[in-house]
Amino acid sequence: MQEKIQNYWKVLPDFSWSSLLLRVPLAVVFIQQGFNKLPFDPTGGEAFGLPGLVWWVVIYGEIAAGIGLLVGGLTSIFGISQIKFIAELGDLITRFSGITMCCITTGVIWVVTKPSSVWDVVLNDNFHLFLWAGGLYFALRGNWAVAVTKR
């Protein structure tokens, strides 16, 4: 029985692009949220009590984080990742994009939804929680799962 189970795992295909199933929708949501706030108008942030500079950083941070997540993923393609330092640069871009997503989503949770507790976010704000968890995943994992074989 144990041998059958071990052989079963050996014949399963290795789908190294499985992170795309999370990467693409997450990037599209962030890019869309950023473009929905264009053209930049400092009064848009005033509705949330944000100064113009912070509002500008939010708008362009959302767009850049989404694009960075896509670009970081492209650097893990086999032919491209073999170029010197491209895999490492792509990993860095992916991790930075994930950190940016976490920061922006945390700000949205604190400033816009103003939860009374962490449980309030967990139970009632699933959309922002999933955006935050997706950003955290890429901040912690990066591209190393598909770009570079770590030993």
C-alpha positions in Angstrom: 0.0 0.0 0.0 2.8 2.4 0.9 4.5 1.7 -2.4 1.4 2.5 -4.4 1.1 5.8 -2.6 4.7 6.7 -3.2 4.4 5.8 -6.9 1.3 7.9 -7.2 3.1 11.0 -6.1 5.9 10.3 -8.6 3.5 10.3 -11.6 1.8 13.6 -10.7 2.8 16.4 -13.1 4.9 19.3 -11.8 3.0 22.4 -12.7 5.5 25.2 -11.8 3.1 27.9 -13.1 0.5 27.2 -10.4 1.3 30.5 -8.8 -0.3 32.2 -11.8 -3.7 31.1 -10.6 -3.2 33.5 -7.7 -0.8 36.0 -9.2 -2.9 37.1 -12.2 -6.2 37.8 -10.5 -4.4 39.5 -7.6 -2.5 41.7 -10.0 -5.6 42.6 -12.0 -7.5 43.6 -8.9 -4.7 45.9 -7.8 -4.1 47.5 -11.2 -7.9 48.0 -11.7 -8.2 49.6 -8.2 -5.4 52.0 -9.1 -6.7 52.9 -12.5 -10.2 53.5 -11.1 -8.6 56.4 -9.0 -7.1 58.1 -12.0 -6.7 60.9 -13.0 -5.0 61.9 -9.7 -7.0 64.3 -7.7 -5.9 65.1 -4.2 -9.5 65.7 -3.1 -10.2 62.0 -3.7 -8.0 61.2 -0.7 -9.6 63.9 1.4 -12.8 61.8 1.6 -10.8 59.3 3.6 -8.7 61.9 5.6 -5.6 61.3 3.5 -3.2 64.0 2.4 -2.6 64.4 -1.4 0.9 62.8 -1.2 -0.4 59.7 0.5 -3.3 59.4 -2.0 -0.8 59.7 -4.8 1.4 56.9 -3.3 -1.8 54.7 -2.9 -2.8 55.1 -6.5 0.5 54.6 -8.1 1.5 51.9 -5.5 -1.5 49.9 -6.5 -0.7 50.1 -10.2 3.0 49.4 -9.7 2.4 46.5 -7.3 0.1 44.8 -9.8 2.4 45.3 -12.7 5.4 44.3 -10.5 3.7 41.0 -9.6 3.1 40.2 -13.3 6.7 41.2 -14.3 8.1 39.3 -11.4 6.2 36.2 -12.6 7.5 36.6 -16.2 11.1 36.4 -15.0 10.5 32.9 -13.8 10.0 31.6 -17.4 12.7 29.0 -18.0 14.5 30.8 -20.9 14.4 34.2 -19.2 15.3 32.9 -15.7 18.6 31.5 -17.0 19.9 35.0 -17.8 22.3 36.1 -15.1 20.6 37.8 -12.1 17.1 37.8 -13.8 15.7 35.1 -11.5 16.9 37.0 -8.4 15.7 40.4 -9.7 12.3 38.8 -10.5 12.1 37.4 -7.0 12.9 40.8 -5.5 10.3 42.5 -7.6 7.7 39.9 -6.6 8.5 40.2 -2.9 8.5 44.0 -3.0 5.2 44.0 -4.8 3.7 41.7 -2.2 5.0 43.9 0.6 3.4 46.9 -1.1 0.1 45.1 -1.5 0.1 44.3 2.2 0.9 47.9 3.2 -1.8 49.3 1.0 -4.4 46.8 2.0 -3.6 47.3 5.7 -4.1 51.0 5.2 -7.5 50.4 3.5 -8.6 48.2 6.3 -7.6 50.7 9.0 -8.7 53.9 7.2 -11.8 52.8 5.3 -13.4 49.9 7.1 -12.2 50.9 10.6 -12.7 47.5 12.2 -13.4 47.2 15.9 -11.2 44.1 16.1 -9.2 41.6 14.1 -12.2 39.3 14.2 -14.3 42.0 12.6 -11.9 41.9 9.6 -11.7 38.1 9.5 -15.5 37.6 9.6 -16.8 40.6 7.6 -14.1 41.9 5.3 -13.1 38.8 3.3 -12.2 40.8 0.1 -9.5 42.9 1.8 -8.4 39.9 3.9 -7.8 37.8 0.8 -5.9 40.7 -0.9 -3.7 41.1 2.2 -3.1 37.3 2.4 -2.2 37.2 -1.3 0.2 40.0 -0.9 1.7 38.4 2.1 2.1 35.1 0.3 4.1 36.7 -2.5 6.1 38.8 0.0 7.2 35.7 1.8 7.4 33.2 -1.0 8.6 35.3 -3.9 9.5 33.4 -7.1 11.9 30.8 -5.6 9.4 28.0 -6.0 9.7 28.2 -9.8 12.6 30.4 -10.7 15.6 28.9 -8.9 16.2 25.5 -7.5 17.2 26.0 -3.9 19.2 23.2 -2.3 
